[in-house]
């Protein structure tokens, strides 16, 4: 039997994910490779079962809870990059800060104001592409994919007003209004 490098990598992920499931069944916590493999395996399985891009990312986020990890593991894994086979073909998934959530911090006590008094604006944006277009939280919005149609001059110096690690998705032909916030400077 011949396994391509992609097939062999998928088998390796499955093997380590199976080990991780057994460790969790025994009440043991996971190290970084075990936890990462389990997240990847759940994303592969979700896509195989017909889940879309967003649903597959959610499956990855739900695969391993922070309390199931050895101390320090959440700080070791800043992102998980995985090529997944969807019905429409292979796509790269990037799961940012898988065990800290968007923004990466939890703050107790007094409310925290994000982006303070920075200027904001709202723009209508249309995807003229035949493909899905995604824009992540801190990408300079005026520099996004040229297939997104909007007032680029009005967006100059702004980014999406969403938490760090979050992205906004446009399907082909979709128009959506987004809130932008001025980029911070020091």
N, C-alpha and C positions, 0 to 999 in steps of 0.2 A: 504494500500500500504506500502510495506517495502522498506526503503532506506538504503543501506549500508552506513557505515561511509564515504566512498569515494563519493558515490552519494550525500550525505548530504553536504559534503564539496564543491562539484561542484555546487550545488544549492546555497550555501552561496556566493560563488564567483560570480555567475551569478547575484544574487540579488544586491550585493554591486556594481558590474560593471554597472548594469542598473541604479542605483542611480547616479553613476559617469557620465554616459552618459547624464542623465537629468540635472545634475549640469552644465556640459559643454554646453549643449544646451541653458541654461539660462545665459551663460557668466560668470559663477562662476569658481573659481580655486579649484583644488582638494587637499585634505589632503593625507597623506601617505597610509592609508588603502584603500581609494577610488581609488587612482592611481594604487596601486599594484593590486587590484582586476581587474581593467580594463585591465591592461597588461596581467594578467593571463587568463582572459576570451578571449582575442584576440588570445593568444597562443593556448588555448583549441580549439577555433573555426578554426584556421588555420590547426591544426593537423586533426581535424574532417573532414575538406574539402579536405584532402589528401596531404597537404604540408609536405615536408620532415623536418628533424631536423633543418638545417640551415634556411630554409624559415620560420619555426615557430619562431625561435629566432628573425628574422628580423621583423616579425609581432608584437612581443612583444616590440621591440625597437621603432617601429613606432606608437604604440597605444596611447601614451601620450607624448606630447612635453613638454619640460622644462618650457616654459612660461605658460603652463596650470596648474602649480603647485603652491600651497601656498609657501611663502618664507620659506626656510629651509628644505623643503621636500626632495630635491635632496640629501642633506647631511644625511638624516635619513635612506635612503634605499641604503645599500651598494650592496645588491644582492637580486634577487628574485629566489627562488627555487620552481620548480613546476614539479610534475609528470604528464606527458601528455600521452594520449593513441594514438599511431600511428598505422598504418595498421599492422606493424610487432610486435606490443606490446607496453607496457608502457616503457617510458624512462624518466629519470630525466633531466630536463633542468635547467641550472643555467645561469641567465642573470646578469652578473656583471655590477655594476655601471650603472643602466638603464638610468639615466638622465645626465650622464657626459661624456659618450662615452669612447672608449678605452683610457687608460692613465689617465682619470679623470681630466685633466687640460686644460685650454685654455690659451695660451700665446700670447700676442700681442707685436709687436715691432720686436726686433732683433731675427733672427732664433735661435732655441735651438738645440744643438747637443746632441743626445741621445747615450749613451754607448761609447762616446768619441773614444778613440784609443784602446778599448778593442779588444783582438784577436777574429777573426771570422774564421769560416770554413763552408764548404758546404758538406753535406752528402746525399747520396741516401738512402732512407728508404722505406722498403716494408712491407706491412701489410699481414702477413701470417694467420691471424685469419679469421673466418667466420663471424665476426662481425665488425662493424665500430669501429675504435679506434681514440680517440681524445687526443691531448696533449695541455695543456694550456701554456700560455706565459712564466711563470717563473718556471715551473717544471724542476728539474734537468734532462736533456734529457737522460743521460745514465741510469737513473732509470725508464724509461718508460716501458710500457707493454712489456713483453717478446715476444709477438707475432709480435712486430715490429722488423724487421731484419735490422741491420746496424752495423757499426764499433763502438761498445760501448766504446772501449778504446779511440778512437779519440774524442768521445763526452764527455768524463769525464771532469767535471768542466764547462760544457757549458749548455745553455738553448736556446730555439727558439729565433731568432732575429725578434720578432714581438712586437707590442705595448702591454702594460699591458692590461689584460682582454681578449685578442684575443686567439683563439686556432686554431690548425691545425688538419684537419680531413683526415683520410685514410679510404677508403672503402675496403672491403675484396679484397685482391690480388693487390691493387693499390701500385705502386711505385711512389714516388715523391721526388724531391730534396728539401732540406730545408737548410736555412741559420741558423747557430748557432752563438751565441756570448758568450764570457766568462762571468761567473757569477761575479757580483761585490762583493767586500769585503770592509770592513771598518776597 
